[in-house]
Amino acid sequence: TPENKYVGYPLPSPDGRNVVFWGQHDFAAPGNQELWLAQGADKPSRNLSAAAVDRNLYGTWWLPDSKRLVVSGNDGLGVGLWTLGLDGKAQKLSTGAVMPANGYWVEGDVSRQGAIAFVGHTPESSGELYLMDSVSAAPRKLTTVNGWNASMKLGRMEEVHWKGRSEEHTSELQSH
């Protein structure tokens, strides 16, 4: 395990050979989660996500092959999904205009066939249930539980960027 780091949320692979868990990136900056891989007591744990998905991760689901996971995390001002292999290689999944919703983490799961279900929203709609039949499929909406607000005119969101005092890039969303 990572020394002097918080560890939690263990998740065994479907074949039972590996366990992934969250490790805190930096105790000085709480909430920066990385994904670690434990392959047994005789092998040291290793960080899977640091180089491949340099984001605060907060969702983890194994794909049926036990060689890749679907992970979710912050992506700029939004939320993204990626596949992350045991080799440490990642690929961002295309969700089009649908952004996975995040209260604290993405509500989602992966089926035994590799379908990905998650709650998401678009700029024009509130949270609904979406399904991707595979990692390369487009999400399709399964519910309209928030259809009651379809006729409402929603405010426009705009991304604003600037450099802060320390010359760090900063962003925020503004509603109009």
C-alpha positions as CSV (number, residue, x, y, z in Angstrom):
1,T,0.0,0.0,0.0
2,P,1.1,3.6,-0.4
3,E,3.0,4.6,2.7
4,N,1.4,7.2,5.0
5,K,-1.6,7.5,2.7
6,Y,-5.3,7.0,3.2
7,V,-6.6,3.9,1.5
8,G,-10.2,2.8,1.0
9,Y,-12.9,1.5,-1.2
10,P,-11.3,-1.8,-2.2
11,L,-12.9,-3.5,-5.2
12,P,-11.9,-7.1,-6.2
13,S,-11.6,-7.9,-9.9
14,P,-14.3,-10.3,-11.4
15,D,-11.7,-13.1,-11.7
16,G,-10.6,-12.6,-8.1
17,R,-6.9,-12.1,-8.9
18,N,-6.5,-8.3,-8.2
19,V,-8.0,-5.7,-5.9
20,V,-8.0,-2.0,-6.7
21,F,-8.4,0.6,-4.0
22,W,-8.3,4.4,-3.7
23,G,-5.2,6.0,-2.2
24,Q,-5.1,9.6,-1.3
25,H,-2.8,11.5,-3.6
26,D,-1.5,14.0,-1.1
27,F,-2.4,14.3,2.6
28,A,-1.8,18.1,2.4
29,A,-4.6,18.3,-0.3
30,P,-7.4,16.0,0.9
31,G,-9.7,14.6,-1.7
32,N,-7.1,13.9,-4.4
33,Q,-7.8,10.2,-5.0
34,E,-5.7,7.9,-7.1
35,L,-6.3,4.3,-8.0
36,W,-3.9,1.7,-6.7
37,L,-3.6,-2.0,-7.7
38,A,-2.9,-4.8,-5.2
39,Q,-1.8,-8.0,-6.9
40,G,-1.2,-10.1,-3.8
41,A,1.0,-10.1,-0.7
42,D,4.2,-11.0,-2.6
43,K,4.0,-8.0,-5.0
44,P,4.0,-4.3,-4.0
45,S,0.9,-2.2,-4.7
46,R,1.3,0.2,-7.6
47,N,-0.4,3.4,-8.6
48,L,-2.4,2.8,-11.8
49,S,-3.8,6.3,-12.4
50,A,-1.1,8.9,-11.6
51,A,0.4,9.1,-15.1
52,A,-2.6,8.0,-17.2
53,V,-5.5,9.9,-15.6
54,D,-4.1,12.8,-13.6
55,R,-7.5,13.6,-12.0
56,N,-9.3,13.3,-8.7
57,L,-11.0,9.9,-9.2
58,Y,-14.1,9.0,-7.3
59,G,-15.7,6.1,-9.3
60,T,-14.3,2.7,-10.1
61,W,-15.9,-0.3,-11.8
62,W,-14.2,-3.4,-13.2
63,L,-14.9,-4.4,-16.8
64,P,-15.7,-8.1,-17.3
65,D,-12.2,-9.0,-18.7
66,S,-10.6,-8.1,-15.3
67,K,-7.9,-6.3,-17.3
68,R,-9.5,-2.8,-17.4
69,L,-11.7,-0.6,-15.3
70,V,-14.0,2.3,-15.9
71,V,-13.1,5.2,-13.7
72,S,-14.7,8.6,-13.2
73,G,-13.3,11.9,-12.0
74,N,-13.1,15.6,-12.3
75,D,-12.3,16.8,-15.8
76,G,-11.9,20.6,-15.9
77,L,-15.2,22.0,-14.8
78,G,-17.0,18.7,-15.6
79,V,-16.8,15.0,-15.0
80,G,-15.4,12.4,-17.3
81,L,-15.2,8.6,-17.7
82,W,-12.1,6.7,-18.7
83,T,-11.1,3.1,-19.2
84,L,-7.9,2.3,-17.3
85,G,-5.9,-0.8,-18.0
86,L,-3.8,-2.8,-15.6
87,D,-0.9,-1.7,-17.8
88,G,-1.7,1.9,-16.7
89,K,-2.9,3.1,-20.1
90,A,-6.1,5.1,-20.1
91,Q,-8.6,6.2,-22.7
92,K,-11.3,8.8,-22.2
93,L,-14.8,7.6,-23.1
94,S,-16.9,9.8,-25.3
95,T,-20.2,10.7,-23.7
96,G,-21.1,13.4,-26.1
97,A,-23.2,16.2,-24.5
98,V,-24.0,13.9,-21.5
99,M,-22.0,14.6,-18.4
100,P,-22.0,12.1,-15.7
101,A,-23.6,13.6,-12.6
102,N,-21.6,13.9,-9.4
103,G,-23.0,14.6,-6.0
104,Y,-19.8,13.2,-4.5
105,W,-19.1,10.4,-6.9
106,V,-20.7,9.2,-10.1
107,E,-23.7,6.9,-9.6
108,G,-23.0,4.1,-12.0
109,D,-22.1,0.5,-12.6
110,V,-20.8,-1.9,-15.2
111,S,-22.7,-5.1,-16.2
112,R,-21.2,-8.5,-16.7
113,Q,-21.4,-7.9,-20.4
114,G,-19.6,-4.5,-20.2
115,A,-22.5,-2.1,-20.5
116,I,-22.0,1.1,-18.5
117,A,-25.0,2.6,-16.7
118,F,-24.7,6.1,-15.0
119,V,-26.8,9.1,-14.0
120,G,-26.0,12.0,-16.3
121,H,-27.3,15.3,-17.5
122,T,-27.0,17.6,-20.5
123,P,-26.9,21.4,-20.7
124,E,-30.7,21.2,-21.5
125,S,-31.8,18.6,-19.0
126,S,-31.6,17.4,-15.4
127,G,-30.3,14.1,-14.3
128,E,-31.5,10.9,-16.0
129,L,-30.3,7.3,-16.3
130,Y,-28.1,6.6,-19.3
131,L,-26.6,3.4,-20.7
132,M,-23.6,2.8,-22.9
133,D,-23.8,-0.7,-24.4
134,S,-19.9,-0.8,-24.4
135,V,-17.0,1.5,-23.8
136,S,-17.2,2.7,-27.4
137,A,-21.0,3.1,-27.6
138,A,-22.8,6.4,-27.3
139,P,-24.9,6.9,-24.2
140,R,-28.6,6.5,-24.6
141,K,-31.2,7.9,-22.2
142,L,-33.3,5.3,-20.4
143,T,-35.5,7.5,-18.2
144,T,-37.4,10.7,-18.3
145,V,-38.0,11.1,-14.6
146,N,-37.1,14.8,-14.8
147,G,-39.2,15.4,-17.9
148,W,-41.5,17.6,-15.9
149,N,-38.9,20.5,-16.3
150,A,-38.4,20.0,-20.1
151,S,-40.6,23.1,-20.8
152,M,-38.7,25.3,-18.4
153,K,-36.1,27.8,-19.8
154,L,-32.9,27.0,-18.1
155,G,-30.1,29.5,-17.5
156,R,-27.1,29.5,-19.8
157,M,-23.8,28.3,-18.3
158,E,-20.6,29.8,-19.4
159,E,-17.0,28.7,-18.6
160,V,-14.7,31.5,-17.5
161,H,-10.9,31.2,-17.2
162,W,-8.3,33.4,-15.7
163,K,-4.8,33.3,-14.1
164,G,-4.8,33.7,-10.3
165,R,-2.2,35.5,-8.1
166,S,0.1,32.5,-8.3
167,E,-0.2,32.4,-12.1
168,E,-2.2,29.2,-11.8
169,H,-5.0,28.6,-14.3
170,T,-8.4,29.0,-12.6
171,S,-11.9,28.2,-14.0
172,E,-15.4,28.5,-12.9
173,L,-18.9,28.2,-14.3
174,Q,-21.2,31.2,-14.3
175,S,-25.0,31.0,-14.8
176,H,-26.9,33.6,-16.8
